[in-house]
Structure formats: C-alpha cells, structure tokens
C-alpha cells in the first residue's frame, strides 16, 4: 500500500461528457486519467455509486473522497446506495464516512453448465 512517491498529486475532477455519471480524476500536468467514479440514477430516482477506483499509488491523497463527494453532490434523488462486491469489505469504513451502512446481502445462484 505504499503512498505516492514524488510531488503531490495535482488533480482535477472532470465529468466524462460522452458517458453521463462517469467522473474522472485527471492529472493536472499530464492531462492523463488517473482514477474514476461511476454513478447512476434509476427510474425510481435512486442514486447509486456503481464503482470507484483509485490506483493503489494514488491512495491516501483524498482522491476517493473528492470523487464520491462530487458524485453525491450531483445526485438530487430520494435515496442513495453503494454496491460493494463480496470480498471488498475493507471499503465499508470509507463509505460509512458518507453515511452508508450495510443493509442487505444479495446472494446470486451460479449458473449450471
């Protein structure tokens, strides 16, 4: 989990124009995409964070916080949810900081071949 080596990351959050609900953290100097957040709003007006990815070398710089804050601020909905994959429970503490808590467990049957 080593931190970023070199100068501090200087990033800008950029909505990905061609894909609504897709936020990208872009490096200021190089313009390269660094990390992302995918959010959606259902027909029932429920906002969801589908995915957040922060490269391991960019973690602990507030990038994930900036991405989720921007996504949540853009959602004018009746409720908000986050989908967390089984095995990724270490992110629960991150989402709890934004008022999310585990509520349901979805179990899926494997397809028979």
DRENZA-981404 format. One record per residue: residue in one letter; x, y, z of N, C-alpha, C, O in turn. Coordinates in nm, 2 decimals. Layout:
a | X | Y | Z | X | Y | Z | X | Y | Z | X | Y | Z
...
REM end
This chain:
x | 0.08 | -0.12 | 0.00 | 0.00 | 0.00 | 0.00 | 0.08 | 0.13 | 0.00 | 0.04 | 0.23 | 0.05
x | 0.20 | 0.12 | -0.05 | 0.29 | 0.24 | -0.05 | 0.22 | 0.36 | -0.10 | 0.14 | 0.35 | -0.20
x | 0.26 | 0.48 | -0.04 | 0.20 | 0.60 | -0.09 | 0.26 | 0.65 | -0.22 | 0.35 | 0.59 | -0.27
x | 0.21 | 0.76 | -0.26 | 0.26 | 0.83 | -0.38 | 0.40 | 0.88 | -0.36 | 0.43 | 0.94 | -0.26
x | 0.49 | 0.85 | -0.45 | 0.63 | 0.90 | -0.44 | 0.64 | 1.01 | -0.54 | 0.59 | 1.00 | -0.65
x | 0.71 | 1.12 | -0.50 | 0.73 | 1.23 | -0.59 | 0.64 | 1.35 | -0.55 | 0.59 | 1.35 | -0.43
x | 0.62 | 1.44 | -0.63 | 0.55 | 1.56 | -0.59 | 0.40 | 1.53 | -0.57 | 0.35 | 1.43 | -0.62
x | 0.33 | 1.61 | -0.48 | 0.19 | 1.58 | -0.45 | 0.11 | 1.57 | -0.58 | 0.14 | 1.64 | -0.68
x | 0.01 | 1.49 | -0.58 | -0.08 | 1.47 | -0.70 | -0.16 | 1.60 | -0.71 | -0.23 | 1.64 | -0.61
x | -0.16 | 1.66 | -0.82 | -0.25 | 1.78 | -0.85 | -0.35 | 1.73 | -0.95 | -0.32 | 1.72 | -1.07
x | -0.47 | 1.72 | -0.91 | -0.58 | 1.66 | -0.99 | -0.69 | 1.75 | -1.01 | -0.72 | 1.84 | -0.93
x | -0.77 | 1.73 | -1.12 | -0.89 | 1.80 | -1.14 | -1.00 | 1.69 | -1.17 | -0.97 | 1.59 | -1.23
x | -1.12 | 1.71 | -1.12 | -1.23 | 1.62 | -1.14 | -1.30 | 1.66 | -1.27 | -1.34 | 1.78 | -1.28
x | -1.31 | 1.57 | -1.36 | -1.37 | 1.60 | -1.49 | -1.49 | 1.51 | -1.52 | -1.47 | 1.39 | -1.53
x | -1.61 | 1.56 | -1.54 | -1.72 | 1.48 | -1.59 | -1.68 | 1.43 | -1.73 | -1.64 | 1.50 | -1.81
x | -1.70 | 1.30 | -1.75 | -1.68 | 1.24 | -1.88 | -1.80 | 1.26 | -1.96 | -1.90 | 1.20 | -1.95
x | -1.79 | 1.36 | -2.06 | -1.90 | 1.41 | -2.13 | -1.98 | 1.30 | -2.20 | -2.10 | 1.30 | -2.21
x | -1.91 | 1.21 | -2.27 | -1.98 | 1.11 | -2.35 | -2.05 | 1.00 | -2.27 | -2.13 | 0.93 | -2.32
x | -2.01 | 0.99 | -2.14 | -2.08 | 0.89 | -2.06 | -2.13 | 0.95 | -1.93 | -2.06 | 0.98 | -1.84
x | -2.26 | 0.98 | -1.93 | -2.32 | 1.05 | -1.81 | -2.30 | 0.96 | -1.69 | -2.31 | 0.84 | -1.69
x | -2.27 | 1.03 | -1.57 | -2.25 | 0.96 | -1.45 | -2.10 | 0.91 | -1.43 | -2.08 | 0.84 | -1.33
x | -2.01 | 0.95 | -1.52 | -1.88 | 0.90 | -1.51 | -1.79 | 1.01 | -1.48 | -1.77 | 1.11 | -1.56
x | -1.72 | 1.01 | -1.36 | -1.63 | 1.12 | -1.32 | -1.49 | 1.07 | -1.33 | -1.46 | 0.95 | -1.29
x | -1.40 | 1.15 | -1.37 | -1.26 | 1.11 | -1.39 | -1.17 | 1.21 | -1.31 | -1.19 | 1.33 | -1.32
x | -1.08 | 1.15 | -1.23 | -0.97 | 1.24 | -1.17 | -0.86 | 1.24 | -1.28 | -0.80 | 1.14 | -1.31
x | -0.83 | 1.36 | -1.32 | -0.73 | 1.38 | -1.43 | -0.61 | 1.45 | -1.37 | -0.62 | 1.55 | -1.30
x | -0.49 | 1.41 | -1.40 | -0.36 | 1.47 | -1.35 | -0.35 | 1.61 | -1.42 | -0.36 | 1.62 | -1.54
x | -0.33 | 1.71 | -1.34 | -0.32 | 1.85 | -1.39 | -0.21 | 1.87 | -1.50 | -0.23 | 1.93 | -1.60
x | -0.09 | 1.82 | -1.47 | 0.02 | 1.85 | -1.55 | 0.02 | 1.76 | -1.68 | 0.04 | 1.81 | -1.79
x | -0.01 | 1.63 | -1.67 | 0.00 | 1.54 | -1.78 | -0.13 | 1.53 | -1.86 | -0.14 | 1.50 | -1.98
x | -0.25 | 1.57 | -1.79 | -0.38 | 1.55 | -1.85 | -0.43 | 1.41 | -1.86 | -0.53 | 1.38 | -1.91
x | -0.35 | 1.32 | -1.81 | -0.38 | 1.17 | -1.81 | -0.49 | 1.14 | -1.71 | -0.49 | 1.19 | -1.60
x | -0.58 | 1.05 | -1.74 | -0.68 | 1.00 | -1.65 | -0.61 | 0.92 | -1.54 | -0.52 | 0.83 | -1.57
x | -0.65 | 0.94 | -1.42 | -0.59 | 0.87 | -1.31 | -0.68 | 0.77 | -1.24 | -0.65 | 0.66 | -1.22
x | -0.80 | 0.82 | -1.20 | -0.89 | 0.74 | -1.12 | -1.03 | 0.78 | -1.16 | -1.05 | 0.88 | -1.23
x | -1.13 | 0.70 | -1.12 | -1.27 | 0.73 | -1.17 | -1.38 | 0.68 | -1.07 | -1.35 | 0.61 | -0.97
x | -1.50 | 0.74 | -1.09 | -1.62 | 0.70 | -1.02 | -1.73 | 0.69 | -1.12 | -1.75 | 0.78 | -1.20
x | -1.81 | 0.58 | -1.11 | -1.93 | 0.56 | -1.19 | -2.05 | 0.57 | -1.10 | -2.06 | 0.50 | -1.00
x | -2.14 | 0.66 | -1.14 | -2.26 | 0.68 | -1.06 | -2.38 | 0.67 | -1.15 | -2.37 | 0.70 | -1.27
x | -2.50 | 0.64 | -1.10 | -2.62 | 0.63 | -1.18 | -2.74 | 0.67 | -1.10 | -2.74 | 0.67 | -0.98
x | -2.85 | 0.70 | -1.18 | -2.98 | 0.73 | -1.11 | -3.08 | 0.65 | -1.18 | -3.09 | 0.65 | -1.30
x | -3.16 | 0.57 | -1.10 | -3.26 | 0.48 | -1.16 | -3.38 | 0.55 | -1.19 | -3.40 | 0.67 | -1.16
x | -3.47 | 0.48 | -1.26 | -3.61 | 0.54 | -1.29 | -3.68 | 0.57 | -1.17 | -3.77 | 0.66 | -1.17
x | -3.65 | 0.50 | -1.06 | -3.72 | 0.52 | -0.93 | -3.66 | 0.64 | -0.85 | -3.69 | 0.66 | -0.74
x | -3.56 | 0.71 | -0.92 | -3.50 | 0.82 | -0.86 | -3.41 | 0.78 | -0.74 | -3.40 | 0.85 | -0.64
x | -3.34 | 0.67 | -0.75 | -3.24 | 0.62 | -0.65 | -3.10 | 0.64 | -0.71 | -3.08 | 0.58 | -0.82
x | -3.02 | 0.71 | -0.64 | -2.88 | 0.73 | -0.69 | -2.79 | 0.62 | -0.64 | -2.81 | 0.57 | -0.53
x | -2.70 | 0.57 | -0.72 | -2.61 | 0.47 | -0.68 | -2.47 | 0.50 | -0.72 | -2.44 | 0.55 | -0.83
x | -2.38 | 0.46 | -0.64 | -2.24 | 0.46 | -0.67 | -2.21 | 0.32 | -0.72 | -2.21 | 0.23 | -0.64
x | -2.18 | 0.31 | -0.84 | -2.16 | 0.17 | -0.90 | -2.02 | 0.13 | -0.88 | -1.99 | 0.01 | -0.86
x | -1.92 | 0.22 | -0.89 | -1.78 | 0.18 | -0.88 | -1.70 | 0.31 | -0.85 | -1.72 | 0.42 | -0.91
x | -1.60 | 0.29 | -0.77 | -1.50 | 0.39 | -0.75 | -1.36 | 0.32 | -0.76 | -1.34 | 0.21 | -0.70
x | -1.27 | 0.37 | -0.84 | -1.14 | 0.31 | -0.85 | -1.03 | 0.42 | -0.83 | -1.03 | 0.52 | -0.90
x | -0.95 | 0.40 | -0.73 | -0.83 | 0.48 | -0.71 | -0.71 | 0.39 | -0.72 | -0.69 | 0.30 | -0.64
x | -0.62 | 0.42 | -0.81 | -0.50 | 0.34 | -0.83 | -0.42 | 0.33 | -0.70 | -0.42 | 0.43 | -0.62
x | -0.37 | 0.22 | -0.67 | -0.30 | 0.20 | -0.54 | -0.19 | 0.30 | -0.51 | -0.17 | 0.33 | -0.40
x | -0.12 | 0.35 | -0.62 | -0.02 | 0.45 | -0.60 | -0.07 | 0.59 | -0.57 | 0.00 | 0.68 | -0.53
x | -0.20 | 0.61 | -0.59 | -0.27 | 0.74 | -0.57 | -0.35 | 0.75 | -0.44 | -0.41 | 0.85 | -0.41
x | -0.36 | 0.64 | -0.37 | -0.44 | 0.63 | -0.25 | -0.39 | 0.72 | -0.14 | -0.27 | 0.75 | -0.13
x | -0.47 | 0.75 | -0.05 | -0.44 | 0.83 | 0.07 | -0.40 | 0.98 | 0.03 | -0.32 | 1.04 | 0.10
x | -0.46 | 1.03 | -0.08 | -0.44 | 1.17 | -0.12 | -0.58 | 1.24 | -0.13 | -0.58 | 1.35 | -0.17
x | -0.68 | 1.17 | -0.08 | -0.82 | 1.24 | -0.08 | -0.89 | 1.23 | -0.22 | -0.99 | 1.29 | -0.24
x | -0.84 | 1.15 | -0.31 | -0.90 | 1.14 | -0.44 | -1.03 | 1.07 | -0.43 | -1.13 | 1.12 | -0.49
x | -1.04 | 0.95 | -0.36 | -1.17 | 0.88 | -0.35 | -1.27 | 0.97 | -0.28 | -1.39 | 0.97 | -0.32
x | -1.23 | 1.05 | -0.18 | -1.32 | 1.14 | -0.11 | -1.37 | 1.24 | -0.21 | -1.49 | 1.27 | -0.21
x | -1.28 | 1.30 | -0.29 | -1.33 | 1.40 | -0.38 | -1.42 | 1.34 | -0.49 | -1.52 | 1.41 | -0.52
x | -1.39 | 1.22 | -0.53 | -1.48 | 1.16 | -0.63 | -1.62 | 1.13 | -0.58 | -1.72 | 1.17 | -0.64
x | -1.63 | 1.07 | -0.46 | -1.76 | 1.04 | -0.40 | -1.84 | 1.17 | -0.36 | -1.96 | 1.17 | -0.38
x | -1.77 | 1.27 | -0.31 | -1.84 | 1.39 | -0.27 | -1.90 | 1.46 | -0.40 | -2.01 | 1.50 | -0.39
x | -1.82 | 1.46 | -0.51 | -1.87 | 1.52 | -0.63 | -1.99 | 1.44 | -0.68 | -2.09 | 1.50 | -0.72
x | -1.98 | 1.31 | -0.68 | -2.09 | 1.22 | -0.73 | -2.22 | 1.24 | -0.65 | -2.33 | 1.26 | -0.70
x | -2.20 | 1.24 | -0.51 | -2.32 | 1.25 | -0.42 | -2.38 | 1.39 | -0.43 | -2.50 | 1.40 | -0.43
x | -2.30 | 1.49 | -0.45 | -2.35 | 1.63 | -0.46 | -2.43 | 1.65 | -0.59 | -2.53 | 1.73 | -0.59
x | -2.40 | 1.57 | -0.69 | -2.47 | 1.59 | -0.82 | -2.61 | 1.51 | -0.82 | -2.69 | 1.54 | -0.90
x | -2.63 | 1.42 | -0.72 | -2.75 | 1.34 | -0.72 | -2.86 | 1.41 | -0.64 | -2.85 | 1.44 | -0.52
x | -2.96 | 1.45 | -0.71 | -3.09 | 1.50 | -0.65 | -3.19 | 1.39 | -0.65 | -3.27 | 1.38 | -0.74
x | -3.18 | 1.30 | -0.55 | -3.26 | 1.18 | -0.55 | -3.33 | 1.15 | -0.42 | -3.30 | 1.22 | -0.32
x | -3.42 | 1.05 | -0.42 | -3.49 | 1.02 | -0.29 | -3.40 | 0.94 | -0.20 | -3.42 | 0.95 | -0.08
x | -3.31 | 0.86 | -0.25 | -3.22 | 0.79 | -0.17 | -3.09 | 0.75 | -0.25 | -3.09 | 0.76 | -0.37
x | -2.99 | 0.71 | -0.17 | -2.86 | 0.68 | -0.24 | -2.81 | 0.55 | -0.19 | -2.82 | 0.52 | -0.07
x | -2.75 | 0.47 | -0.27 | -2.69 | 0.34 | -0.24 | -2.56 | 0.32 | -0.30 | -2.52 | 0.39 | -0.39
x | -2.48 | 0.23 | -0.24 | -2.35 | 0.19 | -0.29 | -2.34 | 0.04 | -0.30 | -2.39 | -0.03 | -0.21
x | -2.29 | -0.01 | -0.41 | -2.28 | -0.15 | -0.43 | -2.13 | -0.19 | -0.40 | -2.04 | -0.13 | -0.46
x | -2.12 | -0.28 | -0.31 | -1.98 | -0.33 | -0.27 | -1.98 | -0.48 | -0.30 | -2.06 | -0.55 | -0.25
x | -1.88 | -0.52 | -0.37 | -1.86 | -0.66 | -0.41 | -1.82 | -0.74 | -0.28 | -1.74 | -0.69 | -0.20
x | -1.86 | -0.86 | -0.28 | -1.82 | -0.95 | -0.17 | -1.67 | -0.97 | -0.18 | -1.62 | -0.98 | -0.29
x | -1.60 | -0.96 | -0.07 | -1.46 | -0.97 | -0.07 | -1.39 | -0.84 | -0.06 | -1.27 | -0.83 | -0.05
x | -1.47 | -0.73 | -0.08 | -1.42 | -0.59 | -0.07 | -1.47 | -0.52 | 0.05 | -1.49 | -0.40 | 0.05
x | -1.48 | -0.59 | 0.16 | -1.54 | -0.53 | 0.28 | -1.45 | -0.43 | 0.34 | -1.50 | -0.35 | 0.43
x | -1.32 | -0.42 | 0.31 | -1.23 | -0.32 | 0.36 | -1.28 | -0.18 | 0.33 | -1.24 | -0.08 | 0.39
x | -1.36 | -0.16 | 0.23 | -1.41 | -0.03 | 0.19 | -1.53 | 0.02 | 0.27 | -1.57 | 0.13 | 0.25
x | -1.58 | -0.07 | 0.35 | -1.70 | -0.03 | 0.43 | -1.67 | 0.10 | 0.52 | -1.76 | 0.18 | 0.52
x | -1.56 | 0.10 | 0.58 | -1.52 | 0.22 | 0.66 | -1.52 | 0.35 | 0.58 | -1.57 | 0.45 | 0.62
x | -1.48 | 0.34 | 0.45 | -1.48 | 0.46 | 0.36 | -1.62 | 0.50 | 0.34 | -1.65 | 0.62 | 0.35
x | -1.71 | 0.41 | 0.31 | -1.85 | 0.45 | 0.28 | -1.92 | 0.49 | 0.40 | -2.01 | 0.58 | 0.39
x | -1.89 | 0.44 | 0.52 | -1.95 | 0.48 | 0.64 | -1.93 | 0.63 | 0.67 | -2.01 | 0.70 | 0.73
x | -1.82 | 0.68 | 0.63 | -1.79 | 0.82 | 0.64 | -1.89 | 0.91 | 0.57 | -1.90 | 1.03 | 0.61
x | -1.96 | 0.86 | 0.47 | -2.06 | 0.93 | 0.40 | -2.20 | 0.89 | 0.43 | -2.29 | 0.92 | 0.36
x | -2.21 | 0.82 | 0.55 | -2.35 | 0.78 | 0.59 | -2.40 | 0.65 | 0.54 | -2.52 | 0.62 | 0.57
x | -2.33 | 0.58 | 0.47 | -2.37 | 0.45 | 0.42 | -2.34 | 0.34 | 0.52 | -2.24 | 0.34 | 0.59
x | -2.43 | 0.24 | 0.52 | -2.41 | 0.13 | 0.61 | -2.46 | 0.00 | 0.54 | -2.55 | 0.01 | 0.45
x | -2.41 | -0.12 | 0.58 | -2.46 | -0.24 | 0.52 | -2.60 | -0.26 | 0.56 | -2.64 | -0.25 | 0.67
x | -2.69 | -0.29 | 0.46 | -2.83 | -0.31 | 0.49 | -2.88 | -0.45 | 0.44 | -2.96 | -0.51 | 0.50
x | -2.84 | -0.49 | 0.32 | -2.88 | -0.61 | 0.26 | -2.76 | -0.69 | 0.21 | -2.66 | -0.63 | 0.18
x | -2.78 | -0.82 | 0.19 | -2.68 | -0.90 | 0.13 | -2.75 | -0.97 | 0.01 | -2.85 | -1.04 | 0.03
x | -2.70 | -0.95 | -0.11 | -2.76 | -1.01 | -0.23 | -2.69 | -1.14 | -0.26 | -2.56 | -1.14 | -0.27
x | -2.76 | -1.25 | -0.27 | -2.69 | -1.38 | -0.30 | -2.74 | -1.42 | -0.44 | -2.85 | -1.40 | -0.47
x | -2.64 | -1.46 | -0.51 | -2.67 | -1.50 | -0.65 | -2.64 | -1.65 | -0.68 | -2.53 | -1.69 | -0.64
x | -2.73 | -1.72 | -0.74 | -2.70 | -1.86 | -0.78 | -2.61 | -1.87 | -0.90 | -2.63 | -1.80 | -1.00
x | -2.51 | -1.96 | -0.89 | -2.43 | -1.98 | -1.00 | -2.50 | -2.05 | -1.11 | -2.59 | -2.14 | -1.08
x | -2.47 | -2.02 | -1.24 | -2.53 | -2.09 | -1.35 | -2.48 | -2.23 | -1.36 | -2.36 | -2.25 | -1.34
x | -2.57 | -2.32 | -1.39 | -2.52 | -2.46 | -1.41 | -2.48 | -2.47 | -1.56 | -2.55 | -2.42 | -1.65
x | -2.37 | -2.54 | -1.58 | -2.33 | -2.56 | -1.72 | -2.37 | -2.69 | -1.77 | -2.34 | -2.72 | -1.89
REM end
